[in-house]
Amino acid sequence: MVIVTLQQVLDERISFLKEQINPTNKPQVNSTFQIQIDAIRSVDDIEKVESIITQKKTLLKNSKDVHESERLYAELDGLEWLQRQIERYT
């Protein structure tokens, strides 16, 4: 039986997202992948993920800027994926 750690899952996800970034994509698509990578990497304490997600949702609710909203959606995608993995592996 292979035991997979949370860190291995995170590393695989980041590698996968990096592979998705390529010159044939629209710049916005590559930017979304990079924002998700950065959001996942930015979490230094898995105990804080839920509060970070709550903060981002509040910012999104109050955002009037389209680019800001798109960035927040991408960050939330990455962070919510991370939260699911944390629940699964801890």
DRENKEVO-52210 format. One record per residue: x, y, z of N, C-alpha, C, O in turn; chain. Coordinates in nm, 4 decimals, m for minus. Layout:
N
+----------+----------+----------+----------+----------+----------+----------+----------+----------+----------+----------+----------+-----+
!    neast !   nnorth !      nup !   caeast !  canorth !     caup !    ceast !   cnorth !      cup !    oeast !   onorth !      oup ! mol !
+----------+----------+----------+----------+----------+----------+----------+----------+----------+----------+----------+----------+-----+
!        X !        Y !        Z !        X !        Y !        Z !        X !        Y !        Z !        X !        Y !        Z !   A !
...
+----------+----------+----------+----------+----------+----------+----------+----------+----------+----------+----------+----------+-----+
***
This chain:
90
+----------+----------+----------+----------+----------+----------+----------+----------+----------+----------+----------+----------+-----+
!    neast !   nnorth !      nup !   caeast !  canorth !     caup !    ceast !   cnorth !      cup !    oeast !   onorth !      oup ! mol !
+----------+----------+----------+----------+----------+----------+----------+----------+----------+----------+----------+----------+-----+
!   0.0844 !  m0.1185 !   0.0000 !   0.0000 !   0.0000 !   0.0000 !   0.0890 !   0.1250 !   0.0000 !   0.1852 !   0.1342 !   0.0763 !   A !
!   0.0559 !   0.2178 !  m0.0846 !   0.1322 !   0.3417 !  m0.0942 !   0.0617 !   0.4483 !  m0.0103 !  m0.0582 !   0.4721 !  m0.0251 !   A !
!   0.1377 !   0.5108 !   0.0767 !   0.0827 !   0.6198 !   0.1576 !   0.1240 !   0.7508 !   0.0918 !   0.2426 !   0.7797 !   0.0757 !   A !
!   0.0240 !   0.8287 !   0.0544 !   0.0495 !   0.9567 !  m0.0099 !   0.0317 !   1.0661 !   0.0942 !  m0.0678 !   1.0685 !   0.1667 !   A !
!   0.1274 !   1.1553 !   0.1010 !   0.1173 !   1.2647 !   0.1966 !   0.0519 !   1.3864 !   0.1311 !   0.0458 !   1.3978 !   0.0087 !   A !
!   0.0045 !   1.4747 !   0.2145 !  m0.0545 !   1.5995 !   0.1664 !   0.0476 !   1.6772 !   0.0838 !   0.0137 !   1.7334 !  m0.0204 !   A !
!   0.1732 !   1.6806 !   0.1302 !   0.2773 !   1.7535 !   0.0575 !   0.2974 !   1.6960 !  m0.0830 !   0.3170 !   1.7711 !  m0.1786 !   A !
!   0.2926 !   1.5632 !  m0.0955 !   0.3075 !   1.5013 !  m0.2282 !   0.1922 !   1.5418 !  m0.3200 !   0.2130 !   1.5697 !  m0.4381 !   A !
!   0.0722 !   1.5448 !  m0.2659 !  m0.0451 !   1.5839 !  m0.3448 !  m0.0311 !   1.7295 !  m0.3895 !  m0.0616 !   1.7633 !  m0.5039 !   A !
!   0.0151 !   1.8150 !  m0.2984 !   0.0339 !   1.9566 !  m0.3330 !   0.1404 !   1.9714 !  m0.4413 !   0.1222 !   2.0466 !  m0.5370 !   A !
!   0.2515 !   1.8996 !  m0.4260 !   0.3587 !   1.9066 !  m0.5261 !   0.3102 !   1.8594 !  m0.6625 !   0.3435 !   1.9191 !  m0.7649 !   A !
!   0.2309 !   1.7513 !  m0.6639 !   0.1766 !   1.7003 !  m0.7907 !   0.0832 !   1.8022 !  m0.8549 !   0.0872 !   1.8223 !  m0.9763 !   A !
!  m0.0003 !   1.8661 !  m0.7745 !  m0.0943 !   1.9652 !  m0.8270 !  m0.0195 !   2.0841 !  m0.8871 !  m0.0543 !   2.1323 !  m0.9949 !   A !
!   0.0829 !   2.1307 !  m0.8167 !   0.1616 !   2.2438 !  m0.8667 !   0.2323 !   2.2053 !  m0.9961 !   0.2367 !   2.2844 !  m1.0904 !   A !
!   0.2872 !   2.0851 !  m1.0012 !   0.3521 !   2.0378 !  m1.1251 !   0.2511 !   2.0318 !  m1.2393 !   0.2801 !   2.0738 !  m1.3513 !   A !
!   0.1321 !   1.9792 !  m1.2097 !   0.0273 !   1.9703 !  m1.3110 !  m0.0094 !   2.1093 !  m1.3632 !  m0.0195 !   2.1298 !  m1.4842 !   A !
!  m0.0293 !   2.2046 !  m1.2719 !  m0.0659 !   2.3399 !  m1.3139 !   0.0456 !   2.4039 !  m1.3954 !   0.0190 !   2.4738 !  m1.4932 !   A !
!   0.1712 !   2.3802 !  m1.3553 !   0.2847 !   2.4343 !  m1.4313 !   0.2864 !   2.3793 !  m1.5739 !   0.3162 !   2.4513 !  m1.6693 !   A !
!   0.2538 !   2.2499 !  m1.5867 !   0.2512 !   2.1875 !  m1.7197 !   0.1427 !   2.2483 !  m1.8082 !   0.1544 !   2.2478 !  m1.9307 !   A !
!   0.0373 !   2.3006 !  m1.7459 !  m0.0735 !   2.3582 !  m1.8234 !  m0.0374 !   2.4939 !  m1.8830 !  m0.0994 !   2.5392 !  m1.9793 !   A !
!   0.0630 !   2.5577 !  m1.8248 !   0.1056 !   2.6893 !  m1.8743 !   0.1887 !   2.6700 !  m2.0004 !   0.2937 !   2.6058 !  m1.9972 !   A !
!   0.1415 !   2.7254 !  m2.1107 !   0.2198 !   2.7165 !  m2.2338 !   0.1863 !   2.8322 !  m2.3274 !   0.0820 !   2.8962 !  m2.3139 !   A !
!   0.2768 !   2.8584 !  m2.4233 !   0.2633 !   2.9754 !  m2.5111 !   0.1408 !   2.9732 !  m2.6030 !   0.1007 !   3.0773 !  m2.6550 !   A !
!   0.0815 !   2.8555 !  m2.6231 !  m0.0349 !   2.8496 !  m2.7119 !  m0.1637 !   2.8923 !  m2.6419 !  m0.2651 !   2.9180 !  m2.7067 !   A !
!  m0.1584 !   2.8997 !  m2.5083 !  m0.2748 !   2.9477 !  m2.4323 !  m0.2868 !   3.0988 !  m2.4447 !  m0.1903 !   3.1689 !  m2.4750 !   A !
!  m0.4079 !   3.1464 !  m2.4205 !  m0.4254 !   3.2906 !  m2.4064 !  m0.3534 !   3.3314 !  m2.2776 !  m0.3489 !   3.2539 !  m2.1821 !   A !
!  m0.2971 !   3.4530 !  m2.2744 !  m0.2261 !   3.4992 !  m2.1543 !  m0.3112 !   3.4889 !  m2.0269 !  m0.2598 !   3.4572 !  m1.9196 !   A !
!  m0.4407 !   3.5159 !  m2.0399 !  m0.5298 !   3.5111 !  m1.9241 !  m0.5385 !   3.3698 !  m1.8662 !  m0.5475 !   3.3532 !  m1.7446 !   A !
!  m0.5359 !   3.2687 !  m1.9521 !  m0.5413 !   3.1296 !  m1.9072 !  m0.4144 !   3.0955 !  m1.8292 !  m0.4211 !   3.0382 !  m1.7205 !   A !
!  m0.2988 !   3.1311 !  m1.8854 !  m0.1727 !   3.1062 !  m1.8157 !  m0.1686 !   3.1808 !  m1.6826 !  m0.1199 !   3.1281 !  m1.5826 !   A !
!  m0.2189 !   3.3014 !  m1.6821 !  m0.2222 !   3.3813 !  m1.5596 !  m0.3073 !   3.3122 !  m1.4526 !  m0.2699 !   3.3102 !  m1.3353 !   A !
!  m0.4203 !   3.2563 !  m1.4925 !  m0.5074 !   3.1858 !  m1.3982 !  m0.4354 !   3.0672 !  m1.3353 !  m0.4436 !   3.0462 !  m1.2143 !   A !
!  m0.3647 !   2.9894 !  m1.4179 !  m0.2886 !   2.8763 !  m1.3632 !  m0.1833 !   2.9253 !  m1.2646 !  m0.1658 !   2.8661 !  m1.1581 !   A !
!  m0.1129 !   3.0333 !  m1.2994 !  m0.0076 !   3.0853 !  m1.2113 !  m0.0656 !   3.1381 !  m1.0809 !  m0.0065 !   3.1197 !  m0.9745 !   A !
!  m0.1805 !   3.2034 !  m1.0883 !  m0.2461 !   3.2545 !  m0.9670 !  m0.2835 !   3.1380 !  m0.8753 !  m0.2682 !   3.1480 !  m0.7536 !   A !
!  m0.3322 !   3.0278 !  m0.9326 !  m0.3666 !   2.9107 !  m0.8516 !  m0.2419 !   2.8520 !  m0.7855 !  m0.2449 !   2.8149 !  m0.6682 !   A !
!  m0.1325 !   2.8436 !  m0.8612 !  m0.0058 !   2.7938 !  m0.8055 !   0.0364 !   2.8822 !  m0.6883 !   0.0693 !   2.8326 !  m0.5805 !   A !
!   0.0352 !   3.0133 !  m0.7106 !   0.0778 !   3.1077 !  m0.6067 !  m0.0131 !   3.0991 !  m0.4831 !   0.0346 !   3.1078 !  m0.3699 !   A !
!  m0.1422 !   3.0822 !  m0.5053 !  m0.2362 !   3.0731 !  m0.3930 !  m0.2084 !   2.9485 !  m0.3091 !  m0.2096 !   2.9541 !  m0.1861 !   A !
!  m0.1835 !   2.8365 !  m0.3762 !  m0.1541 !   2.7121 !  m0.3037 !  m0.0230 !   2.7261 !  m0.2266 !  m0.0142 !   2.6869 !  m0.1102 !   A !
!   0.0779 !   2.7817 !  m0.2917 !   0.2090 !   2.7980 !  m0.2276 !   0.2068 !   2.8993 !  m0.1133 !   0.2885 !   2.8911 !  m0.0216 !   A !
!   0.1146 !   2.9941 !  m0.1183 !   0.1140 !   3.1026 !  m0.0203 !   0.0687 !   3.0574 !   0.1183 !   0.0905 !   3.1278 !   0.2170 !   A !
!   0.0068 !   2.9419 !   0.1257 !  m0.0450 !   2.8950 !   0.2542 !   0.0684 !   2.8325 !   0.3350 !   0.1203 !   2.7265 !   0.3003 !   A !
!   0.1055 !   2.9002 !   0.4430 !   0.2146 !   2.8486 !   0.5260 !   0.1617 !   2.7728 !   0.6475 !   0.2385 !   2.7096 !   0.7200 !   A !
!   0.0316 !   2.7792 !   0.6693 !  m0.0284 !   2.7098 !   0.7825 !  m0.1646 !   2.6566 !   0.7386 !  m0.2576 !   2.7334 !   0.7141 !   A !
!  m0.1747 !   2.5240 !   0.7292 !  m0.2998 !   2.4662 !   0.6782 !  m0.4186 !   2.4941 !   0.7701 !  m0.5341 !   2.4824 !   0.7290 !   A !
!  m0.3894 !   2.5308 !   0.8940 !  m0.4979 !   2.5651 !   0.9873 !  m0.5678 !   2.6943 !   0.9444 !  m0.6817 !   2.7189 !   0.9842 !   A !
!  m0.5011 !   2.7763 !   0.8643 !  m0.5537 !   2.9081 !   0.8273 !  m0.6299 !   2.9085 !   0.6946 !  m0.6866 !   3.0110 !   0.6568 !   A !
!  m0.6320 !   2.7965 !   0.6242 !  m0.6914 !   2.7949 !   0.4903 !  m0.8366 !   2.8407 !   0.4913 !  m0.8780 !   2.9201 !   0.4067 !   A !
!  m0.9128 !   2.7911 !   0.5862 !  m1.0544 !   2.8274 !   0.5916 !  m1.0734 !   2.9777 !   0.6104 !  m1.1589 !   3.0379 !   0.5453 !   A !
!  m0.9945 !   3.0386 !   0.6987 !  m1.0091 !   3.1836 !   0.7208 !  m0.9610 !   3.2625 !   0.5993 !  m1.0168 !   3.3678 !   0.5685 !   A !
!  m0.8583 !   3.2133 !   0.5300 !  m0.8117 !   3.2799 !   0.4069 !  m0.9216 !   3.2767 !   0.3013 !  m0.9468 !   3.3766 !   0.2339 !   A !
!  m0.9870 !   3.1613 !   0.2874 !  m1.0971 !   3.1483 !   0.1901 !  m1.2092 !   3.2465 !   0.2256 !  m1.2636 !   3.3133 !   0.1377 !   A !
!  m1.2430 !   3.2550 !   0.3523 !  m1.3471 !   3.3485 !   0.3966 !  m1.3095 !   3.4927 !   0.3629 !  m1.3931 !   3.5703 !   0.3167 !   A !
!  m1.1829 !   3.5278 !   0.3865 !  m1.1357 !   3.6632 !   0.3537 !  m1.1475 !   3.6910 !   0.2040 !  m1.1943 !   3.7974 !   0.1635 !   A !
!  m1.1045 !   3.5939 !   0.1216 !  m1.1087 !   3.6118 !  m0.0245 !  m1.2529 !   3.6258 !  m0.0725 !  m1.2806 !   3.7054 !  m0.1621 !   A !
!  m1.3445 !   3.5496 !  m0.0141 !  m1.4854 !   3.5584 !  m0.0538 !  m1.5433 !   3.6948 !  m0.0184 !  m1.6240 !   3.7502 !  m0.0930 !   A !
!  m1.5015 !   3.7480 !   0.0953 !  m1.5466 !   3.8820 !   0.1345 !  m1.4931 !   3.9859 !   0.0362 !  m1.5666 !   4.0743 !  m0.0078 !   A !
!  m1.3650 !   3.9746 !   0.0023 !  m1.3065 !   4.0667 !  m0.0960 !  m1.3796 !   4.0563 !  m0.2296 !  m1.4073 !   4.1571 !  m0.2945 !   A !
!  m1.4103 !   3.9334 !  m0.2696 !  m1.4792 !   3.9116 !  m0.3965 !  m1.6180 !   3.9762 !  m0.3945 !  m1.6594 !   4.0398 !  m0.4915 !   A !
!  m1.6878 !   3.9594 !  m0.2848 !  m1.8224 !   4.0163 !  m0.2720 !  m1.8192 !   4.1681 !  m0.2844 !  m1.9119 !   4.2288 !  m0.3381 !   A !
!  m1.7122 !   4.2288 !  m0.2344 !  m1.7012 !   4.3748 !  m0.2348 !  m1.6275 !   4.4305 !  m0.3568 !  m1.6184 !   4.5521 !  m0.3740 !   A !
!  m1.5758 !   4.3427 !  m0.4401 !  m1.4949 !   4.3864 !  m0.5539 !  m1.5814 !   4.4475 !  m0.6643 !  m1.6849 !   4.3931 !  m0.7027 !   A !
!  m1.5357 !   4.5611 !  m0.7131 !  m1.6044 !   4.6277 !  m0.8246 !  m1.5241 !   4.6145 !  m0.9541 !  m1.5709 !   4.6525 !  m1.0614 !   A !
!  m1.4027 !   4.5602 !  m0.9425 !  m1.3111 !   4.5532 !  m1.0555 !  m1.3122 !   4.4122 !  m1.1164 !  m1.2965 !   4.3132 !  m1.0449 !   A !
!  m1.3307 !   4.4040 !  m1.2468 !  m1.3400 !   4.2750 !  m1.3156 !  m1.2104 !   4.1952 !  m1.3010 !  m1.2141 !   4.0753 !  m1.2731 !   A !
!  m1.0965 !   4.2610 !  m1.3198 !  m0.9677 !   4.1904 !  m1.3111 !  m0.9423 !   4.1390 !  m1.1694 !  m0.8937 !   4.0276 !  m1.1498 !   A !
!  m0.9758 !   4.2215 !  m1.0724 !  m0.9623 !   4.1816 !  m0.9322 !  m1.0521 !   4.0613 !  m0.9030 !  m1.0102 !   3.9669 !  m0.8359 !   A !
!  m1.1743 !   4.0649 !  m0.9531 !  m1.2675 !   3.9535 !  m0.9321 !  m1.2152 !   3.8256 !  m0.9961 !  m1.2226 !   3.7185 !  m0.9359 !   A !
!  m1.1625 !   3.8362 !  m1.1173 !  m1.1082 !   3.7177 !  m1.1841 !  m0.9904 !   3.6598 !  m1.1070 !  m0.9769 !   3.5380 !  m1.0954 !   A !
!  m0.9054 !   3.7469 !  m1.0547 !  m0.7915 !   3.7008 !  m0.9750 !  m0.8396 !   3.6299 !  m0.8482 !  m0.7874 !   3.5250 !  m0.8106 !   A !
!  m0.9389 !   3.6885 !  m0.7837 !  m0.9919 !   3.6277 !  m0.6616 !  m1.0586 !   3.4933 !  m0.6897 !  m1.0438 !   3.3992 !  m0.6117 !   A !
!  m1.1319 !   3.4838 !  m0.8008 !  m1.1913 !   3.3547 !  m0.8380 !  m1.0825 !   3.2492 !  m0.8572 !  m1.0972 !   3.1359 !  m0.8113 !   A !
!  m0.9749 !   3.2853 !  m0.9240 !  m0.8651 !   3.1909 !  m0.9470 !  m0.8001 !   3.1506 !  m0.8151 !  m0.7707 !   3.0331 !  m0.7934 !   A !
!  m0.7776 !   3.2488 !  m0.7265 !  m0.7209 !   3.2171 !  m0.5952 !  m0.8129 !   3.1240 !  m0.5179 !  m0.7670 !   3.0277 !  m0.4565 !   A !
!  m0.9421 !   3.1523 !  m0.5209 !  m1.0385 !   3.0680 !  m0.4499 !  m1.0405 !   2.9261 !  m0.5061 !  m1.0520 !   2.8297 !  m0.4304 !   A !
!  m1.0296 !   2.9127 !  m0.6375 !  m1.0225 !   2.7786 !  m0.6972 !  m0.9069 !   2.7002 !  m0.6368 !  m0.9231 !   2.5858 !  m0.5942 !   A !
!  m0.7904 !   2.7631 !  m0.6339 !  m0.6724 !   2.6966 !  m0.5788 !  m0.6872 !   2.6668 !  m0.4303 !  m0.6540 !   2.5572 !  m0.3851 !   A !
!  m0.7363 !   2.7631 !  m0.3548 !  m0.7489 !   2.7468 !  m0.2101 !  m0.8572 !   2.6456 !  m0.1721 !  m0.8404 !   2.5693 !  m0.0770 !   A !
!  m0.9674 !   2.6450 !  m0.2458 !  m1.0742 !   2.5483 !  m0.2162 !  m1.0296 !   2.4062 !  m0.2521 !  m1.0655 !   2.3106 !  m0.1834 !   A !
!  m0.9522 !   2.3926 !  m0.3589 !  m0.8941 !   2.2616 !  m0.3919 !  m0.8041 !   2.2184 !  m0.2753 !  m0.8115 !   2.1046 !  m0.2290 !   A !
!  m0.7193 !   2.3109 !  m0.2288 !  m0.6282 !   2.2822 !  m0.1183 !  m0.7062 !   2.2397 !   0.0060 !  m0.6688 !   2.1434 !   0.0730 !   A !
!  m0.8126 !   2.3102 !   0.0362 !  m0.8938 !   2.2776 !   0.1539 !  m0.9499 !   2.1353 !   0.1444 !  m0.9515 !   2.0625 !   0.2436 !   A !
!  m0.9957 !   2.0959 !   0.0253 !  m1.0464 !   1.9585 !   0.0073 !  m0.9369 !   1.8554 !   0.0321 !  m0.9614 !   1.7504 !   0.0915 !   A !
!  m0.8157 !   1.8865 !  m0.0140 !  m0.7035 !   1.7927 !   0.0057 !  m0.6661 !   1.7829 !   0.1538 !  m0.6356 !   1.6747 !   0.2041 !   A !
!  m0.6687 !   1.8954 !   0.2218 !  m0.6374 !   1.8965 !   0.3651 !  m0.7374 !   1.8088 !   0.4407 !  m0.6996 !   1.7297 !   0.5272 !   A !
!  m0.8644 !   1.8242 !   0.4068 !  m0.9686 !   1.7433 !   0.4727 !  m0.9482 !   1.5956 !   0.4437 !  m0.9733 !   1.5106 !   0.5291 !   A !
!  m0.9029 !   1.5657 !   0.3237 !  m0.8855 !   1.4267 !   0.2830 !  m0.7617 !   1.3611 !   0.3455 !  m0.7644 !   1.2428 !   0.3794 !   A !
!  m0.6551 !   1.4372 !   0.3603 !  m0.5268 !   1.3782 !   0.4014 !  m0.4874 !   1.4060 !   0.5458 !  m0.3814 !   1.3617 !   0.5898 !   A !
!  m0.5706 !   1.4785 !   0.6206 !  m0.5330 !   1.5028 !   0.7605 !  m0.6399 !   1.4503 !   0.8542 !  m0.6261 !   1.4615 !   0.9760 !   A !
+----------+----------+----------+----------+----------+----------+----------+----------+----------+----------+----------+----------+-----+
***
